[in-house]
Amino acid sequence: MEKIENKPRYVLCVENRDCEDLEKRKIYQVLPDEDAQKDGYLRVIDESGEDYLYPASYFILIQLPVEAQEALRITA
């Protein structure tokens, strides 16, 4: 069985076609969802504050410094 990482992952939105709850050029947190990834989707916490599946092609995975990750957790 694969181990799911517990550390937060973040993505940059580069497309929001037909998605009212995503903003281009904004950073979003990704939640682990292996089944969604296999189907080409990511589970993202969007502008509604809820997590939904979006096409992985709408995002670029980014590495944030620890300080930035902490700042994002505080504001969430």
C-alpha positions as CSV (number, residue, x, y, z in Angstrom):
1,M,0.0,0.0,0.0
2,E,1.3,3.5,-0.9
3,K,1.8,5.9,1.9
4,I,0.0,9.2,1.4
5,E,2.1,12.2,2.3
6,N,0.8,14.3,5.2
7,K,2.6,17.5,4.3
8,P,0.5,20.1,2.5
9,R,0.9,20.4,-1.3
10,Y,0.1,23.5,-3.2
11,V,-0.7,24.4,-6.8
12,L,-0.9,27.5,-8.9
13,C,-4.1,27.9,-10.9
14,V,-3.4,28.5,-14.6
15,E,-6.9,27.8,-16.0
16,N,-10.4,28.2,-14.6
17,R,-12.6,27.5,-17.6
18,D,-16.2,26.9,-16.4
19,C,-15.1,27.1,-12.7
20,E,-16.5,30.0,-10.8
21,D,-14.7,29.0,-7.6
22,L,-11.1,29.2,-9.0
23,E,-9.0,32.2,-9.7
24,K,-6.2,32.2,-12.2
25,R,-2.7,33.0,-10.7
26,K,-3.9,32.0,-7.2
27,I,-2.3,29.4,-5.0
28,Y,-4.5,26.6,-3.7
29,Q,-4.0,23.7,-1.3
30,V,-4.3,20.1,-2.7
31,L,-5.8,17.3,-0.5
32,P,-4.6,13.7,-1.0
33,D,-6.9,11.7,-3.3
34,E,-5.2,8.9,-5.2
35,D,-8.3,7.8,-7.1
36,A,-8.8,11.3,-8.4
37,Q,-5.1,11.6,-9.4
38,K,-5.4,8.4,-11.4
39,D,-8.2,9.9,-13.4
40,G,-6.4,13.2,-14.0
41,Y,-8.0,15.3,-11.3
42,L,-6.8,17.1,-8.1
43,R,-8.9,17.6,-5.0
44,V,-8.4,21.3,-4.3
45,I,-9.8,23.6,-1.6
46,D,-11.3,26.3,-3.8
47,E,-12.7,29.8,-3.1
48,S,-15.8,28.4,-1.5
49,G,-13.6,26.9,1.2
50,E,-14.7,23.4,0.3
51,D,-12.7,20.7,-1.5
52,Y,-13.7,19.7,-5.1
53,L,-12.2,17.8,-7.9
54,Y,-10.7,19.9,-10.8
55,P,-8.7,18.8,-13.9
56,A,-5.1,18.5,-13.0
57,S,-4.3,20.4,-16.2
58,Y,-5.7,23.6,-14.6
59,F,-2.8,23.7,-12.1
60,I,1.0,23.7,-11.8
61,L,2.4,22.0,-8.7
62,I,4.7,24.4,-6.8
63,Q,7.1,24.1,-3.9
64,L,6.6,26.8,-1.3
65,P,9.1,27.8,1.4
66,V,8.1,26.7,4.9
67,E,7.4,30.3,5.9
68,A,4.9,30.7,3.0
69,Q,3.2,27.4,3.9
70,E,2.8,28.5,7.5
71,A,1.3,31.9,6.4
72,L,-1.2,30.1,4.2
73,R,-2.2,27.8,7.0
74,I,-2.8,30.8,9.3
75,T,-5.0,32.5,6.9
76,A,-7.1,29.4,6.1
